[in-house]
Amino acid sequence: MKPKLYIVSTPIGNYEDITLRALRILRECNFIICEEYKEARRLLSHYDIQKDLYALNEHNENETSYELIEKIRNSKSAALISDCGTPLFSDPGTLLVQLAVKRGIEVIPVPGSSSLMAALAGAGLELKSFYYAGWISPKKDLRRRDLMRLKEIKELIVLMETPYRLIKILEDITRHFGNSKPVVLAYNLTQKDEEFIRGSAEEALNVARSRNLKGEFVLIVDNRR
């Protein structure tokens, strides 16, 4: 049998959102490749799964990917997970998958939770197409350049950021796209305090400031008009 690398989606907040297939793969694979040990152990402990873990993150991706490929070839199966959601979307793992393809390892996605899809589904916007911009640079000059480039893309633009930069990104959108630009802020998706804040960029910014919002989020900017 060909060695296999499973790309396993995990919950983005609500542990009930894992699929039966994902649980089976995580229990049956030979080892699990994770982003951070702490998050992976918390997740696997919840489902009473015990596996050897190997970290693959932005600090070790280049060298560790090659080592993990050889381990997969010898062990025959591994699962790649991120801290939450669907791996590879602005997360480490791309090099690992590319190497797997080149070395004849079968790459098998196991679909499941995705903050991107959840945000778009609940946004209340027409979804014929969208542009996934992911994470923009935290550096001032690069951030401004990224936003000016995105301003020229007449699409639904999907942005992600760390929780403590929510207000900052809303300030940037208001500054570069305009106060009245329609946005949807999908906040703490799948969790008890899940919320969709819909309105202008300025309105969303005022809500974030007044409540000092700091949580996981996806920001959708309607730049089609």
URCORZI-V178593 format. One record per residue. SS is DSSP state (h for helix, s for strand, l for the rest). Layout:
ss->{SS/SS}
//
This chain:
ss->{l/l/l/s/s/s/s/s/l/s/l/l/l/l/h/h/h/l/l/h/h/h/h/h/h/h/h/h/l/l/s/s/s/s/l/l/h/h/h/h/h/h/h/h/h/h/l/l/l/l/l/l/s/s/s/l/l/l/l/l/h/h/h/h/h/h/h/h/h/h/h/h/h/h/h/l/s/s/s/s/l/l/l/l/s/l/l/l/l/l/l/l/l/h/h/h/h/h/h/h/h/h/l/l/l/s/s/s/s/s/l/l/l/l/h/h/h/h/h/h/h/h/l/l/l/l/l/l/l/l/s/s/s/s/s/l/l/l/l/h/h/h/h/h/h/h/h/h/h/h/h/l/l/l/l/s/s/s/s/s/l/l/h/h/h/h/h/h/h/h/h/h/h/h/h/h/h/l/l/l/l/s/s/s/s/s/s/l/l/l/l/l/l/l/s/s/s/s/s/s/h/h/h/h/h/h/h/h/h/h/h/l/l/l/l/l/s/s/s/s/s/s/l/l/l}
//
